[in-house]
Amino acid sequence: KMAGDSSFPDVDTDGSEKSEEMEIIVNVGGVRQVFYGDNLNQYPETRLAELVNCLSGGYDSIFSLCDDYDPGKREFYFDRDPDAFKCIIDVYYFGEIHMKKGICPICFKNEMEFWKVDLKFLDDCCKAHLSEKKEELEEIARRVQLILDDLGVDASESRWKRCQKCIWKFLEKPESSYPARVIAVLSFLFILISSVVMCVGTIPDLQVVDAEGNRMEHPTLDSIETACIGWFTVEYVLRLISSPNKLHFALSFMNIVDVLAILPFYISLTLTHLGAKLMELSNVQQAVQALRIMRIARIFKLARHSSGLQTLTYALKRSFKELGLLLMYLAVGIFVFSALGYTMEQSHPETLFKSIPQSFWWAIITMTTVGYGDIYPKTTLGKLNAAISFLCGVIAIALPIHPIINNFVRYYNKQRVLETAAKHELELMELNSAEGKAAGSRSELEDLSREGKDDPFYSSRIKVSHSDTFIHLLSEEKNYRTRLQSCK
């Protein structure tokens, strides 16, 4: 309710007038609002409810709750965000709060804390938005901390620890230096070469015949394969040795893929030289051939060097629900149309539908629009059933494409925004450090990096950036803003 020229009724120091009948005039960022005690006292722990009884406590009590007070108009002044305040006061009338579009969730949370309104009154949809924003800020804080750790050199660390950190940065962080980028490119090329050699080695014209008359890969291709495996082995061992958490390293999915890409070579080599003495030669060759097929796992190593593949993997993870619905829909359609096709084709003497399980194959290749033509209907009803199954398959495949693409684009854009935000925070920190000590910006970052190792939150000096992004993440103190700020 907007206020006109309302004034406070006379209130004596004994509180003779009931607080429920009092009018509270509040000016937030130039917007005046009038409240009544009976509404505010529904939530006595809030800041507005405390204004009802603060007049009897004198100016000390008044100024502990507001920024300024006009005794002539009996008006309380607050230098806060009026748009957020309009949303927060809904709790006194409706018992819940909704955020308007365009308001930063973190800033809105700070406003709720200032007005002492519990977050439980925030609507569930707004809580989800707030949680998502918190996750983004935590990711930005993590990235900044990683960069600060890379910049810092702790003199108390042993030479071996410093060497481990340098090797880890060299192999795991291509952006850290030019030589690290060169190593990343070489690793990528070795993966491509190894994959090409695996494919070319299966061409009969490039194979050679051994003494027993069996075809085998060309010795030159074997040499290239050995060189690639040697590179992968050295790379994996160095990364394992320099890893700060070896258990987490060993159980990581991408590192398991690395092991699966390397082990078949050494197992095949062992079986070739020692297995012949323990088992028949034919069994050894079959085992070696089966292990060589496992070399296809190395193609997944490309995901380590491709942000696009990583984004696609994340999009598929976030799209499990849509993919599950697709598979369920196809499974139902396959069962229904295969049963109908088998029933309708039984009247034809040359039917290709011998049983319902055999008809599953026809339903699969029809609904997925593959259509090999090895099984096809010959009756009119069977062709009609095939046409309907084909149309249903097209619809089923097309439906989940849009959500999957949206998940991919959303995650890709989010990663770019987080990366830009992390760089922006570092620039702000370095700029403010340079203002305080022109020649000590780099040493300041190193000091912050060393302090961050023992403290889960950053040093309070990081707050000199005056960015809403990190104030509530990097400090245990609750510092309420005295000026309206926008979230970067």
QUITA-V10423 format. One record per residue. N is the residue number from 1. RES is the residue in one small letter. D_LAST is the distance of its C-alpha to the last C-alpha in whole Angstrom. Layout:
# QUITA-V10423
n->N res->RES d_last->D_LAST
n->N res->RES d_last->D_LAST
This chain:
# QUITA-V10423
n->1 res->k d_last->32
n->2 res->m d_last->31
n->3 res->a d_last->33
n->4 res->g d_last->36
n->5 res->d d_last->38
n->6 res->s d_last->38
n->7 res->s d_last->39
n->8 res->f d_last->40
n->9 res->p d_last->44
n->10 res->d d_last->45
n->11 res->v d_last->45
n->12 res->d d_last->47
n->13 res->t d_last->46
n->14 res->d d_last->48
n->15 res->g d_last->46
n->16 res->s d_last->49
n->17 res->e d_last->47
n->18 res->k d_last->45
n->19 res->s d_last->41
n->20 res->e d_last->41
n->21 res->e d_last->43
n->22 res->m d_last->40
n->23 res->e d_last->38
n->24 res->i d_last->34
n->25 res->i d_last->32
n->26 res->v d_last->29
n->27 res->n d_last->26
n->28 res->v d_last->23
n->29 res->g d_last->21
n->30 res->g d_last->24
n->31 res->v d_last->25
n->32 res->r d_last->28
n->33 res->q d_last->29
n->34 res->v d_last->33
n->35 res->f d_last->33
n->36 res->y d_last->36
n->37 res->g d_last->37
n->38 res->d d_last->39
n->39 res->n d_last->35
n->40 res->l d_last->33
n->41 res->n d_last->36
n->42 res->q d_last->35
n->43 res->y d_last->33
n->44 res->p d_last->34
n->45 res->e d_last->31
n->46 res->t d_last->29
n->47 res->r d_last->28
n->48 res->l d_last->29
n->49 res->a d_last->32
n->50 res->e d_last->33
n->51 res->l d_last->33
n->52 res->v d_last->36
n->53 res->n d_last->38
n->54 res->c d_last->36
n->55 res->l d_last->38
n->56 res->s d_last->41
n->57 res->g d_last->40
n->58 res->g d_last->39
n->59 res->y d_last->36
n->60 res->d d_last->35
n->61 res->s d_last->35
n->62 res->i d_last->33
n->63 res->f d_last->30
n->64 res->s d_last->30
n->65 res->l d_last->28
n->66 res->c d_last->27
n->67 res->d d_last->25
n->68 res->d d_last->28
n->69 res->y d_last->32
n->70 res->d d_last->34
n->71 res->p d_last->38
n->72 res->g d_last->39
n->73 res->k d_last->37
n->74 res->r d_last->36
n->75 res->e d_last->33
n->76 res->f d_last->30
n->77 res->y d_last->27
n->78 res->f d_last->23
n->79 res->d d_last->20
n->80 res->r d_last->18
n->81 res->d d_last->16
n->82 res->p d_last->19
n->83 res->d d_last->18
n->84 res->a d_last->17
n->85 res->f d_last->20
n->86 res->k d_last->22
n->87 res->c d_last->21
n->88 res->i d_last->22
n->89 res->i d_last->26
n->90 res->d d_last->27
n->91 res->v d_last->28
n->92 res->y d_last->31
n->93 res->y d_last->32
n->94 res->f d_last->31
n->95 res->g d_last->31
n->96 res->e d_last->27
n->97 res->i d_last->24
n->98 res->h d_last->22
n->99 res->m d_last->18
n->100 res->k d_last->18
n->101 res->k d_last->16
n->102 res->g d_last->12
n->103 res->i d_last->12
n->104 res->c d_last->9
n->105 res->p d_last->12
n->106 res->i d_last->11
n->107 res->c d_last->11
n->108 res->f d_last->14
n->109 res->k d_last->15
n->110 res->n d_last->15
n->111 res->e d_last->17
n->112 res->m d_last->19
n->113 res->e d_last->20
n->114 res->f d_last->20
n->115 res->w d_last->23
n->116 res->k d_last->24
n->117 res->v d_last->24
n->118 res->d d_last->25
n->119 res->l d_last->23
n->120 res->k d_last->26
n->121 res->f d_last->26
n->122 res->l d_last->23
n->123 res->d d_last->24
n->124 res->d d_last->24
n->125 res->c d_last->22
n->126 res->c d_last->19
n->127 res->k d_last->20
n->128 res->a d_last->20
n->129 res->h d_last->17
n->130 res->l d_last->15
n->131 res->s d_last->17
n->132 res->e d_last->16
n->133 res->k d_last->12
n->134 res->k d_last->14
n->135 res->e d_last->16
n->136 res->e d_last->13
n->137 res->l d_last->11
n->138 res->e d_last->15
n->139 res->e d_last->15
n->140 res->i d_last->12
n->141 res->a d_last->14
n->142 res->r d_last->17
n->143 res->r d_last->17
n->144 res->v d_last->16
n->145 res->q d_last->19
n->146 res->l d_last->21
n->147 res->i d_last->20
n->148 res->l d_last->21
n->149 res->d d_last->24
n->150 res->d d_last->25
n->151 res->l d_last->25
n->152 res->g d_last->27
n->153 res->v d_last->30
n->154 res->d d_last->32
n->155 res->a d_last->36
n->156 res->s d_last->37
n->157 res->e d_last->37
n->158 res->s d_last->40
n->159 res->r d_last->40
n->160 res->w d_last->41
n->161 res->k d_last->37
n->162 res->r d_last->36
n->163 res->c d_last->38
n->164 res->q d_last->36
n->165 res->k d_last->33
n->166 res->c d_last->33
n->167 res->i d_last->35
n->168 res->w d_last->32
n->169 res->k d_last->30
n->170 res->f d_last->32
n->171 res->l d_last->33
n->172 res->e d_last->30
n->173 res->k d_last->27
n->174 res->p d_last->28
n->175 res->e d_last->25
n->176 res->s d_last->26
n->177 res->s d_last->29
n->178 res->y d_last->31
n->179 res->p d_last->34
n->180 res->a d_last->32
n->181 res->r d_last->31
n->182 res->v d_last->35
n->183 res->i d_last->36
n->184 res->a d_last->33
n->185 res->v d_last->35
n->186 res->l d_last->38
n->187 res->s d_last->37
n->188 res->f d_last->36
n->189 res->l d_last->39
n->190 res->f d_last->42
n->191 res->i d_last->40
n->192 res->l d_last->41
n->193 res->i d_last->45
n->194 res->s d_last->46
n->195 res->s d_last->45
n->196 res->v d_last->47
n->197 res->v d_last->50
n->198 res->m d_last->50
n->199 res->c d_last->50
n->200 res->v d_last->53
n->201 res->g d_last->55
n->202 res->t d_last->56
n->203 res->i d_last->57
n->204 res->p d_last->61
n->205 res->d d_last->62
n->206 res->l d_last->60
n->207 res->q d_last->61
n->208 res->v d_last->64
n->209 res->v d_last->67
n->210 res->d d_last->68
n->211 res->a d_last->72
n->212 res->e d_last->72
n->213 res->g d_last->71
n->214 res->n d_last->67
n->215 res->r d_last->64
n->216 res->m d_last->62
n->217 res->e d_last->59
n->218 res->h d_last->60
n->219 res->p d_last->60
n->220 res->t d_last->57
n->221 res->l d_last->55
n->222 res->d d_last->55
n->223 res->s d_last->55
n->224 res->i d_last->51
n->225 res->e d_last->50
n->226 res->t d_last->52
n->227 res->a d_last->49
n->228 res->c d_last->46
n->229 res->i d_last->47
n->230 res->g d_last->48
n->231 res->w d_last->44
n->232 res->f d_last->42
n->233 res->t d_last->44
n->234 res->v d_last->44
n->235 res->e d_last->40
n->236 res->y d_last->40
n->237 res->v d_last->42
n->238 res->l d_last->40
n->239 res->r d_last->37
n->240 res->l d_last->39
n->241 res->i d_last->40
n->242 res->s d_last->36
n->243 res->s d_last->35
n->244 res->p d_last->33
n->245 res->n d_last->34
n->246 res->k d_last->37
n->247 res->l d_last->38
n->248 res->h d_last->34
n->249 res->f d_last->35
n->250 res->a d_last->38
n->251 res->l d_last->37
n->252 res->s d_last->34
n->253 res->f d_last->35
n->254 res->m d_last->34
n->255 res->n d_last->36
n->256 res->i d_last->39
n->257 res->v d_last->39
n->258 res->d d_last->40
n->259 res->v d_last->43
n->260 res->l d_last->44
n->261 res->a d_last->44
n->262 res->i d_last->46
n->263 res->l d_last->48
n->264 res->p d_last->50
n->265 res->f d_last->52
n->266 res->y d_last->53
n->267 res->i d_last->54
n->268 res->s d_last->56
n->269 res->l d_last->57
n->270 res->t d_last->59
n->271 res->l d_last->60
n->272 res->t d_last->62
n->273 res->h d_last->64
n->274 res->l d_last->64
n->275 res->g d_last->64
n->276 res->a d_last->67
n->277 res->k d_last->69
n->278 res->l d_last->68
n->279 res->m d_last->68
n->280 res->e d_last->70
n->281 res->l d_last->68
n->282 res->s d_last->67
n->283 res->n d_last->65
n->284 res->v d_last->63
n->285 res->q d_last->63
n->286 res->q d_last->61
n->287 res->a d_last->59
n->288 res->v d_last->58
n->289 res->q d_last->57
n->290 res->a d_last->55
n->291 res->l d_last->53
n->292 res->r d_last->53
n->293 res->i d_last->51
n->294 res->m d_last->48
n->295 res->r d_last->47
n->296 res->i d_last->45
n->297 res->a d_last->42
n->298 res->r d_last->41
n->299 res->i d_last->40
n->300 res->f d_last->37
n->301 res->k d_last->36
n->302 res->l d_last->34
n->303 res->a d_last->32
n->304 res->r d_last->31
n->305 res->h d_last->30
n->306 res->s d_last->29
n->307 res->s d_last->25
n->308 res->g d_last->27
n->309 res->l d_last->29
n->310 res->q d_last->27
n->311 res->t d_last->25
n->312 res->l d_last->28
n->313 res->t d_last->29
n->314 res->y d_last->26
n->315 res->a d_last->26
n->316 res->l d_last->30
n->317 res->k d_last->29
n->318 res->r d_last->27
n->319 res->s d_last->30
n->320 res->f d_last->33
n->321 res->k d_last->33
n->322 res->e d_last->34
n->323 res->l d_last->36
n->324 res->g d_last->38
n->325 res->l d_last->38
n->326 res->l d_last->40
n->327 res->l d_last->42
n->328 res->m d_last->43
n->329 res->y d_last->44
n->330 res->l d_last->46
n->331 res->a d_last->48
n->332 res->v d_last->49
n->333 res->g d_last->50
n->334 res->i d_last->51
n->335 res->f d_last->54
n->336 res->v d_last->55
n->337 res->f d_last->55
n->338 res->s d_last->57
n->339 res->a d_last->59
n->340 res->l d_last->60
n->341 res->g d_last->61
n->342 res->y d_last->63
n->343 res->t d_last->65
n->344 res->m d_last->65
n->345 res->e d_last->66
n->346 res->q d_last->69
n->347 res->s d_last->72
n->348 res->h d_last->71
n->349 res->p d_last->74
n->350 res->e d_last->72
n->351 res->t d_last->69
n->352 res->l d_last->66
n->353 res->f d_last->64
n->354 res->k d_last->67
n->355 res->s d_last->64
n->356 res->i d_last->61
n->357 res->p d_last->60
n->358 res->q d_last->61
n->359 res->s d_last->59
n->360 res->f d_last->56
n->361 res->w d_last->55
n->362 res->w d_last->56
n->363 res->a d_last->54
n->364 res->i d_last->51
n->365 res->i d_last->51
n->366 res->t d_last->52
n->367 res->m d_last->49
n->368 res->t d_last->47
n->369 res->t d_last->48
n->370 res->v d_last->50
n->371 res->g d_last->53
n->372 res->y d_last->56
n->373 res->g d_last->59
n->374 res->d d_last->61
n->375 res->i d_last->61
n->376 res->y d_last->61
n->377 res->p d_last->63
n->378 res->k d_last->66
n->379 res->t d_last->67
n->380 res->t d_last->65
n->381 res->l d_last->64
n->382 res->g d_last->62
n->383 res->k d_last->61
n->384 res->l d_last->59
n->385 res->n d_last->58
n->386 res->a d_last->56
n->387 res->a d_last->55
n->388 res->i d_last->53
n->389 res->s d_last->52
n->390 res->f d_last->50
n->391 res->l d_last->49
n->392 res->c d_last->47
n->393 res->g d_last->46
n->394 res->v d_last->44
n->395 res->i d_last->42
n->396 res->a d_last->42
n->397 res->i d_last->40
n->398 res->a d_last->38
n->399 res->l d_last->36
n->400 res->p d_last->34
n->401 res->i d_last->33
n->402 res->h d_last->30
n->403 res->p d_last->28
n->404 res->i d_last->29
n->405 res->i d_last->27
n->406 res->n d_last->24
n->407 res->n d_last->24
n->408 res->f d_last->24
n->409 res->v d_last->22
n->410 res->r d_last->19
n->411 res->y d_last->19
n->412 res->y d_last->19
n->413 res->n d_last->16
n->414 res->k d_last->15
n->415 res->q d_last->16
n->416 res->r d_last->15
n->417 res->v d_last->11
n->418 res->l d_last->12
n->419 res->e d_last->14
n->420 res->t d_last->11
n->421 res->a d_last->8
n->422 res->a d_last->11
n->423 res->k d_last->13
n->424 res->h d_last->9
n->425 res->e d_last->10
n->426 res->l d_last->14
n->427 res->e d_last->13
n->428 res->l d_last->12
n->429 res->m d_last->14
n->430 res->e d_last->17
n->431 res->l d_last->16
n->432 res->n d_last->17
n->433 res->s d_last->20
n->434 res->a d_last->21
n->435 res->e d_last->21
n->436 res->g d_last->23
n->437 res->k d_last->25
n->438 res->a d_last->26
n->439 res->a d_last->28
n->440 res->g d_last->26
n->441 res->s d_last->23
n->442 res->r d_last->24
n->443 res->s d_last->26
n->444 res->e d_last->24
n->445 res->l d_last->22
n->446 res->e d_last->25
n->447 res->d d_last->26
n->448 res->l d_last->22
n->449 res->s d_last->23
n->450 res->r d_last->27
n->451 res->e d_last->26
n->452 res->g d_last->23
n->453 res->k d_last->27
n->454 res->d d_last->28
n->455 res->d d_last->25
n->456 res->p d_last->23
n->457 res->f d_last->20
n->458 res->y d_last->19
n->459 res->s d_last->21
n->460 res->s d_last->19
n->461 res->r d_last->19
n->462 res->i d_last->16
n->463 res->k d_last->14
n->464 res->v d_last->15
n->465 res->s d_last->11
n->466 res->h d_last->10
n->467 res->s d_last->7
n->468 res->d d_last->7
n->469 res->t d_last->7
n->470 res->f d_last->10
n->471 res->i d_last->12
n->472 res->h d_last->14
n->473 res->l d_last->15
n->474 res->l d_last->16
n->475 res->s d_last->18
n->476 res->e d_last->21
n->477 res->e d_last->21
n->478 res->k d_last->19
n->479 res->n d_last->18
n->480 res->y d_last->17
n->481 res->r d_last->15
n->482 res->t d_last->17
n->483 res->r d_last->15
n->484 res->l d_last->13
n->485 res->q d_last->9
n->486 res->s d_last->6
n->487 res->c d_last->4
n->488 res->k d_last->0
